[in-house]
Amino acid sequence: MKQTMEKKNMTRRAAVLLFGAVLSCLAACTHPSGLERTWERAGKNRAELEKVLRHYGDDSRKHRAALFLLEQMADCYSWSGTNIDTLKRLKQLSGLPGKEAWTDSVKKAWNFPQLLSCTKVYDAQVITADFLIRHIDHAFAIWDSRPWSKYYPLEEFIRHVLPYRLGDEPLEDWRESYYMHFANRVDSIYSGGDVIRKTQAVETIINRDGFQWNELFPSLPHLGAGYLFRHRLGSCRESCDFTLYLLRALGIPSVTDHYIVSPHTSGMHWWNAVRDTTGSLVPFWLEESKVGREMDDGRPKGKVFRLEFGGRTCDVTSEYFGRNVARVRIGSDIRASRILLCVFSCGRLVPVGQGEVHRGEVAFHDLEPGIRFFPMYRHQSGDLRFAGHPFCVDSLGSTVFYVPDKWNRTRALLRRKYAFHHHLKERGLRMAGNRVTGSSRRDFRFPDTLFTFPRTLKTNRHVMVSASNRPVRYLRWDAIPSRFNVSVAEIAFHEYGTGRKLPFRLLDLPSPVYGHGVSNMTDGDVLTTYQAKEHGPQTLVFDLGGIYRLSDMLYIPHNDGNYIEPGDTYELFYQNGSEGWKSLGRKTADADSLVYEGVPGNAVFWLRDLTKGREEQQFVLDGQGEQSFH
């Protein structure tokens, strides 16, 4: 999906803010003087909060739960301002049929700075004892009724079931309304005591009801339980918020985890995870992966973080990949006491961790195996500079360094400048094998198979030679793209003998998504697409307006524009430790691939498109000299 500039800027801002939060709490996720800070923040409302502790004076479990909420409350807040209410209303309206046309103008009128006029309202200053007591009592009542609760320590319930908020959303009494609306529906699917099967039932209900993808105003605070209860829309963060409210309302220990920036593509991503009775974490995201003990969304993560109640961001990478450590030597010429652990994303190195230099060495803990990281330091000029060669931790826990081997050079065959987003890869694989049949009759009584879609993702330009010599007028494409909608960037049919591109009109056409009409199939732009509204099998019928023998069909699938484009100028770099990126020269593409001879072995490379675009990712070469972005 083509990102808006607003979203890109928001992602950069959020990445900086999140990393700042991460650095402040990598060592621990506990607050040394939480209760004192809450009393100080509460001011005149302190007496109201103290009522809660007195109320549970004879109940050790609930007293411990109340104490936890109060200890972590000092930095809990929501935003107040009419701008936020207006933006949330506009976001909801933008998802209604026929409202898409004005979203661009709305984006221009309302943007991130609007939030600066809003104010923070701290929970400690306004929350009531009745609110907290009602919340705690209801959470315990549901928890104690669940068969799985006996397998968890109290601390798991307190941290990952009890909290009354997720982030900076409005302060709301949501728990009972979620339970009353969903509990019986979920139980009708599964009423047993397996917490993972119960979560699968929750997933089924949410998918039945639907959750609308909507990226309008990504800078908004968390939308809140009430808003998402009424309006199931948003991006991955909002879908995770809604899922988390529901899971916790049903007494299921659950969290939302995220990475600051992807080591594979770009940007942040959030997903949910449930704590199994065995102590294992079962991650999932409704849009992509099913809930299951052996399931994995397949996304490279690098480093994983969790926003806990109270605003603390914790490094939880070890819960996904176990414990490990990478020890990296730092050159004596580098005057830095702290080295940053960075991930490459679209030409930038983004910090996701740090380590202290001790005797010329820095130790980085808990890294996803197989992910390439870059050690960097902050120069006195303020710039980030390389402190050594890229490295990764392998599956055995050993540290592997990518030191260019200039004595063993190889040939590089380059087809892309950016990793495949898994959506595009899966979409391409699902479209493979589709067939286009042709006939001189509109009813296709005697059809011939003319074209079969290839099973390759090496290029975005597929020219398929006709398998039949019979002249046809009508062409029928029975598209079976599984869970995806039909989406085509370009399509063309050429006459045999002349090579002439034949005009056509579509007779049967699934209704398009707004802004993705049929004209996008023939506009010459590989980034604009026709997209069908409905998902699943679709049929497109083309009328050539006359009977022709076809030589071939050009098909360009829904793609990201990151293949090698003829006419674009590229520059290839390799990473050379503290010396940084070294150029291997510029080339202008005259085909859908580039070849560089004699590049260093064992190196990390970066291919830049100097003509257009911003999505670029580092890669290595496999034994055949082809790119591996993993």
LUMPA-887810 format. One record per residue (C-alpha): y, x, z; residue number from 1; residue in three letters. Coordinates in Angstrom, 1 decimal. Example, Ala and Ser with C-alpha at 12.3 -4.5 7.8 and 13.67 -1.06 7.14 Angstrom:
// residues 2
-4.5,12.3,7.8,1,ALA
-1.1,13.7,7.1,2,SER
// end
This chain:
// residues 630
0.0,0.0,0.0,1,MET
3.4,1.4,-1.0,2,LYS
5.3,2.1,2.2,3,GLN
9.0,1.2,2.6,4,THR
11.5,3.8,3.6,5,MET
12.1,1.8,6.7,6,GLU
8.5,2.2,7.7,7,LYS
8.5,5.9,6.9,8,LYS
11.6,6.5,9.0,9,ASN
10.2,4.4,11.8,10,MET
6.9,6.4,11.7,11,THR
8.8,9.7,12.0,12,ARG
10.9,8.5,14.9,13,ARG
7.9,7.0,16.6,14,ALA
5.8,10.2,16.1,15,ALA
8.5,12.3,17.8,16,VAL
8.8,9.8,20.7,17,LEU
5.1,9.6,21.1,18,LEU
4.6,13.3,21.0,19,PHE
7.3,13.7,23.7,20,GLY
5.4,11.2,25.9,21,ALA
2.1,13.1,25.2,22,VAL
3.5,16.4,26.2,23,LEU
4.8,15.0,29.5,24,SER
1.3,13.8,30.6,25,CYS
-1.4,15.9,28.9,26,LEU
-2.4,17.4,32.2,27,ALA
-3.0,14.0,34.0,28,ALA
-2.4,10.3,33.8,29,CYS
-1.5,9.7,37.4,30,THR
1.9,9.4,38.9,31,HIS
2.4,11.4,42.1,32,PRO
5.0,9.1,43.7,33,SER
4.6,5.8,41.9,34,GLY
5.2,3.4,44.7,35,LEU
8.4,5.2,45.9,36,GLU
9.7,5.1,42.3,37,ARG
9.0,1.4,42.0,38,THR
10.8,0.6,45.3,39,TRP
13.8,2.6,44.1,40,GLU
13.7,0.8,40.7,41,ARG
13.3,-2.6,42.3,42,ALA
16.4,-2.5,44.5,43,GLY
16.9,-6.0,46.0,44,LYS
13.6,-7.2,44.5,45,ASN
11.6,-4.8,46.7,46,ARG
11.0,-7.5,49.3,47,ALA
9.5,-9.7,46.6,48,GLU
7.0,-7.0,45.7,49,LEU
6.1,-6.2,49.2,50,GLU
5.0,-9.8,49.6,51,LYS
2.1,-9.1,47.3,52,VAL
0.7,-6.2,49.4,53,LEU
1.0,-8.4,52.5,54,ARG
-0.7,-11.3,50.8,55,HIS
-3.8,-9.2,50.1,56,TYR
-3.8,-7.4,53.4,57,GLY
-7.3,-8.6,54.3,58,ASP
-8.8,-8.2,50.8,59,ASP
-9.4,-4.5,50.0,60,SER
-10.3,-5.0,46.3,61,ARG
-7.2,-7.1,45.5,62,LYS
-5.0,-5.0,47.7,63,HIS
-6.1,-1.9,45.7,64,ARG
-5.4,-3.8,42.5,65,ALA
-2.0,-4.9,43.6,66,ALA
-1.2,-1.4,44.7,67,LEU
-2.2,0.0,41.3,68,PHE
0.1,-2.4,39.5,69,LEU
3.0,-1.6,41.8,70,LEU
2.5,2.1,41.7,71,GLU
2.6,2.1,37.9,72,GLN
5.4,-0.5,37.6,73,MET
8.5,1.7,37.8,74,ALA
8.7,2.3,34.0,75,ASP
7.5,-1.1,32.8,76,CYS
10.1,-3.1,31.0,77,TYR
10.8,-5.6,28.3,78,SER
13.8,-5.9,25.9,79,TRP
16.4,-8.6,26.1,80,SER
18.7,-9.5,23.2,81,GLY
19.2,-12.3,20.7,82,THR
18.7,-9.7,17.9,83,ASN
15.0,-9.4,18.9,84,ILE
14.5,-13.1,19.0,85,ASP
16.1,-13.4,15.5,86,THR
14.0,-10.7,14.0,87,LEU
10.8,-12.2,15.4,88,LYS
11.7,-15.5,14.0,89,ARG
12.4,-14.0,10.6,90,LEU
9.1,-12.1,10.8,91,LYS
7.3,-15.3,11.4,92,GLN
9.1,-17.1,8.5,93,LEU
8.4,-14.3,6.1,94,SER
4.7,-15.0,6.4,95,GLY
5.0,-18.6,5.2,96,LEU
4.2,-19.5,1.5,97,PRO
7.2,-19.2,-0.8,98,GLY
9.3,-17.1,1.7,99,LYS
8.4,-13.7,0.2,100,GLU
11.4,-13.5,-2.1,101,ALA
14.1,-13.0,0.6,102,TRP
12.3,-10.3,2.6,103,THR
14.0,-7.4,0.8,104,ASP
17.5,-8.7,1.5,105,SER
16.5,-9.5,5.1,106,VAL
15.3,-5.9,5.6,107,LYS
18.7,-4.6,4.5,108,LYS
20.6,-6.8,6.8,109,ALA
18.4,-6.2,9.9,110,TRP
17.2,-2.7,10.7,111,ASN
16.3,-0.4,13.6,112,PHE
19.9,0.2,14.9,113,PRO
20.1,-3.6,15.8,114,GLN
17.8,-2.8,18.8,115,LEU
20.4,-0.5,20.2,116,LEU
22.5,-3.5,21.3,117,SER
19.6,-4.9,23.4,118,CYS
19.0,-4.0,27.0,119,THR
15.9,-3.1,29.0,120,LYS
14.8,-5.4,31.7,121,VAL
12.6,-3.6,34.3,122,TYR
9.7,-5.5,35.7,123,ASP
10.3,-4.2,39.2,124,ALA
13.8,-5.9,39.3,125,GLN
12.7,-9.3,38.1,126,VAL
9.0,-9.9,38.6,127,ILE
8.0,-12.3,41.4,128,THR
5.2,-12.2,43.9,129,ALA
3.9,-15.5,42.7,130,ASP
3.5,-14.1,39.1,131,PHE
1.6,-11.1,40.3,132,LEU
-0.6,-13.0,42.8,133,ILE
-1.5,-15.6,40.1,134,ARG
-2.3,-12.9,37.6,135,HIS
-4.4,-10.9,40.0,136,ILE
-6.4,-13.9,41.3,137,ASP
-7.2,-15.1,37.8,138,HIS
-8.2,-11.7,36.6,139,ALA
-10.6,-11.3,39.5,140,PHE
-12.0,-14.8,39.2,141,ALA
-13.0,-14.2,35.6,142,ILE
-14.2,-10.7,36.2,143,TRP
-16.5,-11.7,39.1,144,ASP
-18.0,-14.4,37.0,145,SER
-19.1,-11.9,34.3,146,ARG
-22.6,-10.6,34.4,147,PRO
-21.5,-7.2,33.2,148,TRP
-18.9,-6.6,35.9,149,SER
-21.6,-5.3,38.3,150,LYS
-22.1,-2.3,36.1,151,TYR
-18.5,-1.0,36.2,152,TYR
-16.6,0.7,39.0,153,PRO
-13.6,-1.2,40.4,154,LEU
-11.3,1.4,38.8,155,GLU
-12.4,0.4,35.3,156,GLU
-11.4,-3.2,36.0,157,PHE
-8.1,-2.2,37.5,158,ILE
-7.1,0.0,34.6,159,ARG
-8.5,-1.9,31.6,160,HIS
-8.8,-5.5,32.5,161,VAL
-6.1,-6.2,35.1,162,LEU
-2.8,-5.1,33.6,163,PRO
-0.4,-7.9,32.9,164,TYR
1.3,-6.1,30.0,165,ARG
0.5,-3.7,27.1,166,LEU
3.8,-2.1,26.3,167,GLY
7.4,-3.3,26.0,168,ASP
6.7,-6.9,25.2,169,GLU
8.2,-9.9,27.0,170,PRO
7.0,-10.5,30.6,171,LEU
4.7,-13.5,30.2,172,GLU
2.0,-15.3,32.1,173,ASP
-0.6,-15.2,29.3,174,TRP
-4.0,-14.7,30.9,175,ARG
-5.0,-18.3,31.7,176,GLU
-3.8,-19.7,28.3,177,SER
-5.8,-17.2,26.4,178,TYR
-8.9,-17.8,28.5,179,TYR
-8.6,-21.6,28.3,180,MET
-8.2,-21.6,24.5,181,HIS
-10.9,-19.0,23.6,182,PHE
-13.6,-18.9,26.3,183,ALA
-15.6,-21.9,25.2,184,ASN
-15.3,-21.0,21.5,185,ARG
-16.6,-17.4,22.2,186,VAL
-19.4,-18.7,24.4,187,ASP
-20.5,-21.1,21.6,188,SER
-21.3,-18.0,19.6,189,ILE
-22.8,-15.8,22.4,190,TYR
-23.1,-16.8,26.1,191,SER
-25.2,-13.9,27.3,192,GLY
-24.3,-10.9,29.4,193,GLY
-24.1,-8.1,26.8,194,ASP
-20.5,-7.0,26.8,195,VAL
-20.7,-5.7,23.2,196,ILE
-22.3,-8.8,21.8,197,ARG
-19.6,-10.8,23.6,198,LYS
-17.0,-8.6,21.9,199,THR
-18.7,-9.3,18.6,200,GLN
-18.3,-13.0,19.2,201,ALA
-14.6,-12.4,19.9,202,VAL
-14.3,-10.5,16.6,203,GLU
-16.0,-13.4,14.8,204,THR
-13.5,-15.9,16.2,205,ILE
-10.5,-13.8,15.3,206,ILE
-11.7,-13.3,11.8,207,ASN
-12.4,-17.0,11.4,208,ARG
-8.9,-17.9,12.5,209,ASP
-7.4,-15.1,10.4,210,GLY
-4.7,-12.5,11.1,211,PHE
-2.0,-12.1,8.5,212,GLN
-0.9,-8.5,7.5,213,TRP
2.9,-8.3,7.9,214,ASN
4.8,-5.1,8.1,215,GLU
8.3,-6.6,8.2,216,LEU
10.5,-4.9,11.0,217,PHE
8.0,-2.3,12.1,218,PRO
10.6,-1.0,14.7,219,SER
10.4,-4.2,16.7,220,LEU
9.0,-3.9,20.3,221,PRO
5.6,-5.3,21.0,222,HIS
5.7,-8.9,20.0,223,LEU
4.0,-10.3,23.1,224,GLY
1.1,-12.5,24.1,225,ALA
2.9,-15.8,23.5,226,GLY
4.2,-14.9,20.1,227,TYR
0.8,-13.6,18.9,228,LEU
-0.9,-16.6,20.3,229,PHE
1.2,-18.8,18.1,230,ARG
1.7,-16.5,15.1,231,HIS
-1.3,-14.3,14.2,232,ARG
0.6,-11.7,12.1,233,LEU
1.6,-8.1,12.1,234,GLY
0.3,-4.6,11.4,235,SER
-2.5,-2.7,13.1,236,CYS
-0.6,-2.5,16.3,237,ARG
-0.1,-6.2,16.6,238,GLU
-3.7,-7.1,15.6,239,SER
-4.8,-4.7,18.4,240,CYS
-2.4,-6.2,20.9,241,ASP
-3.7,-9.7,20.2,242,PHE
-7.3,-8.5,20.4,243,THR
-6.6,-6.7,23.7,244,LEU
-5.0,-9.8,25.3,245,TYR
-8.0,-11.9,24.4,246,LEU
-10.6,-9.3,25.5,247,LEU
-9.0,-8.7,28.8,248,ARG
-8.5,-12.5,29.4,249,ALA
-12.3,-12.8,29.0,250,LEU
-12.9,-10.0,31.5,251,GLY
-13.9,-7.4,28.9,252,ILE
-12.8,-3.8,29.7,253,PRO
-10.9,-2.7,26.7,254,SER
-8.1,-0.4,25.4,255,VAL
-6.0,0.3,22.4,256,THR
-6.1,3.9,21.2,257,ASP
-4.1,5.7,18.5,258,HIS
-3.4,8.9,16.7,259,TYR
0.2,10.1,16.3,260,ILE
-0.4,11.2,12.7,261,VAL
-3.5,11.2,10.5,262,SER
-5.0,14.6,9.7,263,PRO
-6.4,13.0,6.5,264,HIS
-3.7,10.7,5.1,265,THR
-0.4,10.0,6.9,266,SER
1.2,7.9,9.5,267,GLY
0.0,6.4,12.8,268,MET
-2.9,4.1,13.4,269,HIS
-4.0,1.9,16.3,270,TRP
-7.5,0.5,17.0,271,TRP
-9.3,-1.2,19.9,272,ASN
-12.2,0.1,22.0,273,ALA
-14.5,-1.5,24.6,274,VAL
-16.1,0.3,27.5,275,ARG
-19.8,-0.3,27.4,276,ASP
-21.8,-0.8,30.6,277,THR
-23.3,2.7,29.9,278,THR
-19.8,4.2,30.1,279,GLY
-19.6,4.9,26.4,280,SER
-16.6,3.9,24.3,281,LEU
-17.2,1.5,21.4,282,VAL
-14.2,1.7,19.0,283,PRO
-13.4,-0.8,16.3,284,PHE
-10.5,-2.4,14.3,285,TRP
-10.9,-5.9,13.1,286,LEU
-9.4,-5.1,9.6,287,GLU
-12.0,-2.4,8.9,288,GLU
-15.0,-2.0,11.1,289,SER
-17.4,-4.2,13.0,290,LYS
-18.1,-4.0,16.7,291,VAL
-21.3,-2.1,17.3,292,GLY
-22.6,0.7,19.5,293,ARG
-23.4,2.9,16.5,294,GLU
-20.4,1.9,14.4,295,MET
-17.5,4.2,13.4,296,ASP
-14.4,3.4,11.3,297,ASP
-14.8,6.7,9.5,298,GLY
-11.1,7.7,10.0,299,ARG
-10.5,11.4,10.8,300,PRO
-8.4,11.4,14.0,301,LYS
-7.7,14.9,15.1,302,GLY
-6.3,14.0,18.5,303,LYS
-6.6,10.6,20.2,304,VAL
-4.2,9.1,22.7,305,PHE
-4.1,6.0,24.9,306,ARG
-1.0,4.2,26.2,307,LEU
-2.0,3.2,29.7,308,GLU
-0.3,0.6,31.9,309,PHE
3.0,2.0,33.2,310,GLY
3.9,3.8,30.0,311,GLY
1.8,6.9,30.3,312,ARG
0.2,8.3,27.2,313,THR
-3.1,10.1,27.8,314,CYS
-5.1,12.5,25.6,315,ASP
-8.5,10.8,25.4,316,VAL
-10.0,12.9,22.5,317,THR
-12.9,14.0,24.7,318,SER
-14.1,10.3,25.0,319,GLU
-14.6,10.3,21.2,320,TYR
-15.8,13.9,20.4,321,PHE
-16.7,15.5,23.7,322,GLY
-15.3,18.6,25.3,323,ARG
-14.5,21.8,23.4,324,ASN
-12.0,24.5,23.3,325,VAL
-10.5,26.6,20.5,326,ALA
-9.1,30.0,21.4,327,ARG
-6.5,31.4,19.0,328,VAL
-5.1,34.9,19.1,329,ARG
-1.3,35.1,18.8,330,ILE
0.3,38.1,17.2,331,GLY
2.2,40.5,19.4,332,SER
5.4,40.0,17.3,333,ASP
5.5,36.3,18.2,334,ILE
7.8,35.8,21.2,335,ARG
6.7,32.4,22.5,336,ALA
5.1,31.3,25.7,337,SER
4.0,27.9,24.3,338,ARG
2.1,27.3,21.0,339,ILE
2.1,23.9,19.4,340,LEU
-1.1,22.3,17.9,341,LEU
0.0,20.8,14.6,342,CYS
-1.5,18.5,12.0,343,VAL
-0.3,18.7,8.3,344,PHE
1.0,15.4,7.0,345,SER
2.9,15.0,3.7,346,CYS
4.4,18.5,3.7,347,GLY
5.3,18.4,7.4,348,ARG
3.6,20.0,10.4,349,LEU
3.5,17.4,13.2,350,VAL
2.8,18.5,16.8,351,PRO
0.0,16.7,18.5,352,VAL
-0.7,19.0,21.4,353,GLY
0.2,22.4,22.9,354,GLN
-1.2,25.3,24.8,355,GLY
0.2,28.2,27.0,356,GLU
-0.1,31.8,25.8,357,VAL
-2.1,33.9,28.1,358,HIS
-2.7,37.6,27.3,359,ARG
-2.0,37.0,23.6,360,GLY
-4.3,34.0,23.4,361,GLU
-3.8,30.3,23.5,362,VAL
-6.5,27.7,24.3,363,ALA
-6.5,24.3,22.7,364,PHE
-8.8,21.7,24.4,365,HIS
-10.6,18.7,23.0,366,ASP
-10.3,18.7,19.2,367,LEU
-12.1,16.6,16.7,368,GLU
-14.7,18.8,15.0,369,PRO
-14.1,19.6,11.4,370,GLY
-10.3,18.9,11.5,371,ILE
-8.0,21.7,10.4,372,ARG
-5.2,22.4,12.8,373,PHE
-2.2,24.7,12.5,374,PHE
-0.9,26.8,15.4,375,PRO
2.9,26.8,15.4,376,MET
5.8,27.8,17.7,377,TYR
9.4,26.8,18.1,378,ARG
11.6,29.7,16.9,379,HIS
14.9,30.3,18.6,380,GLN
16.5,28.9,15.5,381,SER
14.8,25.6,16.3,382,GLY
12.5,25.7,13.3,383,ASP
8.7,25.4,13.6,384,LEU
7.0,28.6,12.4,385,ARG
3.3,29.6,12.0,386,PHE
1.7,31.5,14.8,387,ALA
-1.5,32.2,13.0,388,GLY
-4.1,31.0,10.5,389,HIS
-5.4,27.4,10.3,390,PRO
-8.6,26.7,12.2,391,PHE
-11.1,24.0,13.2,392,CYS
-13.8,23.6,15.7,393,VAL
-17.2,23.1,14.1,394,ASP
-20.0,20.8,15.2,395,SER
-21.5,23.5,17.5,396,LEU
-18.2,24.1,19.2,397,GLY
-17.3,27.4,17.5,398,SER
-13.8,28.1,16.2,399,THR
-13.6,28.6,12.5,400,VAL
-10.5,30.3,11.0,401,PHE
-9.3,30.0,7.4,402,TYR
-8.2,33.5,6.6,403,VAL
-7.6,34.0,2.9,404,PRO
-10.1,36.3,1.2,405,ASP
-8.2,38.1,-1.5,406,LYS
-11.3,40.1,-2.5,407,TRP
-13.4,37.1,-3.3,408,ASN
-11.4,34.9,-5.5,409,ARG
-12.4,31.7,-7.1,410,THR
-11.4,29.0,-9.7,411,ARG
-9.7,25.9,-8.4,412,ALA
-10.1,22.5,-10.2,413,LEU
-7.5,20.1,-9.0,414,LEU
-7.5,16.4,-9.6,415,ARG
-5.4,15.0,-6.7,416,ARG
-2.6,16.1,-4.3,417,LYS
-3.5,13.7,-1.5,418,TYR
-6.7,12.5,0.2,419,ALA
-8.2,9.2,-0.7,420,PHE
-7.2,6.5,1.6,421,HIS
-10.5,4.8,2.6,422,HIS
-9.3,1.4,1.4,423,HIS
-8.7,2.8,-2.1,424,LEU
-12.0,4.7,-2.1,425,LYS
-14.0,1.6,-1.0,426,GLU
-12.1,-0.6,-3.5,427,ARG
-12.9,1.8,-6.3,428,GLY
-16.5,2.0,-5.4,429,LEU
-16.9,-1.8,-5.1,430,ARG
-15.3,-2.3,-8.6,431,MET
-17.8,0.1,-10.1,432,ALA
-20.4,-1.6,-12.1,433,GLY
-18.3,-4.6,-13.0,434,ASN
-18.7,-5.8,-16.6,435,ARG
-16.5,-7.1,-19.4,436,VAL
-18.2,-9.3,-21.9,437,THR
-16.8,-10.5,-25.2,438,GLY
-17.3,-13.4,-27.6,439,SER
-15.7,-15.1,-30.6,440,SER
-16.1,-18.4,-28.7,441,ARG
-14.0,-19.6,-25.8,442,ARG
-17.1,-20.9,-24.0,443,ASP
-18.8,-17.5,-24.2,444,PHE
-22.0,-19.1,-25.4,445,ARG
-23.1,-15.8,-27.1,446,PHE
-21.5,-13.0,-25.1,447,PRO
-21.9,-9.3,-25.7,448,ASP
-21.5,-6.7,-22.9,449,THR
-18.7,-4.5,-24.1,450,LEU
-17.6,-2.4,-21.1,451,PHE
-19.1,-1.4,-17.8,452,THR
-16.8,0.0,-15.1,453,PHE
-17.6,3.6,-14.2,454,PRO
-18.8,4.9,-10.8,455,ARG
-16.3,7.7,-10.5,456,THR
-13.2,8.3,-8.5,457,LEU
-12.3,11.6,-10.1,458,LYS
-9.5,10.1,-12.2,459,THR
-7.5,6.9,-12.2,460,ASN
-7.5,6.6,-16.0,461,ARG
-10.8,5.2,-17.3,462,HIS
-11.3,4.9,-21.0,463,VAL
-14.5,2.9,-21.7,464,MET
-16.0,3.0,-25.2,465,VAL
-17.2,-0.4,-26.4,466,SER
-21.0,-0.9,-26.3,467,ALA
-20.9,-3.4,-29.1,468,SER
-19.7,-3.4,-32.7,469,ASN
-19.4,-7.2,-32.9,470,ARG
-15.8,-8.5,-33.3,471,PRO
-14.5,-10.7,-30.5,472,VAL
-11.5,-12.7,-29.5,473,ARG
-12.2,-13.6,-25.9,474,TYR
-13.0,-11.1,-23.1,475,LEU
-14.3,-12.1,-19.7,476,ARG
-14.2,-9.8,-16.7,477,TRP
-16.3,-11.0,-13.8,478,ASP
-14.9,-9.0,-11.0,479,ALA
-16.9,-8.7,-7.8,480,ILE
-14.8,-6.6,-5.5,481,PRO
-16.6,-7.5,-2.2,482,SER
-14.0,-8.1,0.6,483,ARG
-11.1,-7.0,-1.6,484,PHE
-9.0,-9.0,-4.0,485,ASN
-8.8,-8.2,-7.7,486,VAL
-6.1,-5.6,-8.2,487,SER
-5.3,-3.9,-11.5,488,VAL
-2.6,-1.3,-12.3,489,ALA
-3.0,-1.1,-16.1,490,GLU
-5.3,-2.6,-18.7,491,ILE
-5.4,-2.2,-22.5,492,ALA
-7.8,-3.0,-25.4,493,PHE
-7.7,-0.9,-28.5,494,HIS
-8.7,-1.9,-32.0,495,GLU
-11.5,0.0,-33.7,496,TYR
-10.3,2.2,-36.6,497,GLY
-6.6,2.0,-36.0,498,THR
-6.4,2.7,-32.2,499,GLY
-3.8,0.0,-32.0,500,ARG
-3.1,-1.5,-28.5,501,LYS
-3.8,-5.2,-28.9,502,LEU
-1.6,-7.8,-27.2,503,PRO
-3.4,-10.4,-25.1,504,PHE
-2.7,-13.4,-22.8,505,ARG
-4.7,-14.4,-19.8,506,LEU
-6.4,-17.9,-20.0,507,LEU
-8.1,-17.8,-16.6,508,ASP
-6.1,-16.0,-13.9,509,LEU
-6.5,-16.1,-10.2,510,PRO
-3.1,-16.9,-8.5,511,SER
-1.2,-13.6,-7.9,512,PRO
0.3,-12.3,-4.7,513,VAL
4.1,-12.6,-4.8,514,TYR
5.6,-9.6,-6.7,515,GLY
2.2,-8.7,-8.2,516,HIS
2.1,-10.8,-11.3,517,GLY
0.2,-10.3,-14.6,518,VAL
3.1,-8.4,-16.3,519,SER
2.3,-5.5,-14.0,520,ASN
-0.9,-4.9,-15.9,521,MET
1.0,-3.8,-19.0,522,THR
4.2,-2.3,-17.8,523,ASP
3.1,1.3,-18.0,524,GLY
3.6,2.0,-14.3,525,ASP
0.5,3.1,-12.5,526,VAL
1.9,2.1,-9.1,527,LEU
2.6,-1.6,-9.9,528,THR
-0.3,-3.9,-9.8,529,THR
-1.5,-7.4,-10.5,530,TYR
-3.2,-8.6,-7.3,531,GLN
-5.0,-11.9,-6.8,532,ALA
-4.2,-13.9,-3.7,533,LYS
-7.8,-14.8,-2.9,534,GLU
-10.4,-12.2,-1.9,535,HIS
-14.0,-12.1,-3.3,536,GLY
-15.4,-12.7,-6.7,537,PRO
-12.9,-13.6,-9.4,538,GLN
-13.0,-14.2,-13.2,539,THR
-10.3,-13.1,-15.6,540,LEU
-10.4,-14.3,-19.3,541,VAL
-8.3,-12.5,-21.9,542,PHE
-7.4,-14.0,-25.3,543,ASP
-6.6,-11.4,-28.0,544,LEU
-5.1,-14.0,-30.3,545,GLY
-7.5,-13.1,-33.1,546,GLY
-10.9,-11.6,-33.8,547,ILE
-11.1,-7.8,-33.5,548,TYR
-13.6,-5.1,-33.2,549,ARG
-12.7,-3.0,-30.2,550,LEU
-13.0,0.7,-29.8,551,SER
-12.3,1.1,-26.2,552,ASP
-10.7,-0.3,-23.1,553,MET
-8.2,1.6,-20.8,554,LEU
-8.5,0.6,-17.2,555,TYR
-6.3,2.0,-14.4,556,ILE
-7.3,0.6,-11.0,557,PRO
-5.2,-0.1,-8.0,558,HIS
-4.3,3.5,-6.9,559,ASN
-1.8,5.5,-5.0,560,ASP
-0.3,7.6,-7.8,561,GLY
-1.6,10.8,-6.3,562,ASN
-3.9,11.9,-9.1,563,TYR
-2.7,14.6,-11.4,564,ILE
-0.2,13.0,-13.8,565,GLU
0.3,14.5,-17.3,566,PRO
3.9,15.6,-17.6,567,GLY
4.4,16.3,-13.9,568,ASP
5.1,19.8,-12.7,569,THR
3.0,21.1,-9.8,570,TYR
3.1,24.2,-7.5,571,GLU
0.0,25.4,-5.6,572,LEU
0.3,27.2,-2.2,573,PHE
-2.2,28.8,0.1,574,TYR
-1.6,29.4,3.9,575,GLN
-1.5,33.0,4.9,576,ASN
-1.2,33.0,8.7,577,GLY
2.1,33.9,10.3,578,SER
3.5,34.6,6.8,579,GLU
3.3,30.9,6.0,580,GLY
2.7,29.3,2.6,581,TRP
2.4,31.6,-0.4,582,LYS
2.9,30.3,-4.0,583,SER
0.2,30.6,-6.6,584,LEU
2.5,29.5,-9.4,585,GLY
3.8,26.4,-11.1,586,ARG
2.1,24.4,-13.8,587,LYS
3.0,21.3,-15.9,588,THR
0.0,19.1,-16.3,589,ALA
-1.2,18.2,-19.8,590,ASP
-4.3,16.3,-18.7,591,ALA
-5.6,14.6,-15.6,592,ASP
-6.5,17.9,-13.9,593,SER
-5.2,21.4,-13.3,594,LEU
-7.0,24.7,-13.2,595,VAL
-5.9,27.7,-11.2,596,TYR
-7.9,30.9,-11.8,597,GLU
-8.3,33.6,-9.2,598,GLY
-7.2,31.9,-6.0,599,VAL
-8.2,33.4,-2.7,600,PRO
-11.4,32.3,-1.1,601,GLY
-11.6,30.7,2.4,602,ASN
-8.0,29.5,2.2,603,ALA
-6.2,26.3,3.0,604,VAL
-4.2,25.0,0.0,605,PHE
-1.3,22.7,-0.5,606,TRP
-0.5,21.2,-4.0,607,LEU
3.0,20.0,-4.4,608,ARG
4.2,17.6,-7.1,609,ASP
7.7,18.8,-7.9,610,LEU
8.4,15.9,-10.2,611,THR
8.0,12.9,-7.9,612,LYS
6.3,11.5,-4.8,613,GLY
5.9,12.6,-1.2,614,ARG
2.3,12.1,-0.3,615,GLU
0.6,15.5,-0.2,616,GLU
-2.2,16.9,1.9,617,GLN
-3.7,20.3,2.6,618,GLN
-7.3,20.9,1.4,619,PHE
-10.0,23.6,0.9,620,VAL
-12.3,24.3,-2.0,621,LEU
-16.0,23.6,-2.0,622,ASP
-18.6,25.8,-3.6,623,GLY
-17.8,24.5,-7.1,624,GLN
-14.1,25.1,-6.7,625,GLY
-13.3,21.4,-6.3,626,GLU
-11.0,19.9,-3.6,627,GLN
-12.2,18.8,-0.2,628,SER
-9.5,17.1,1.9,629,PHE
-11.9,16.7,4.8,630,HIS
// end
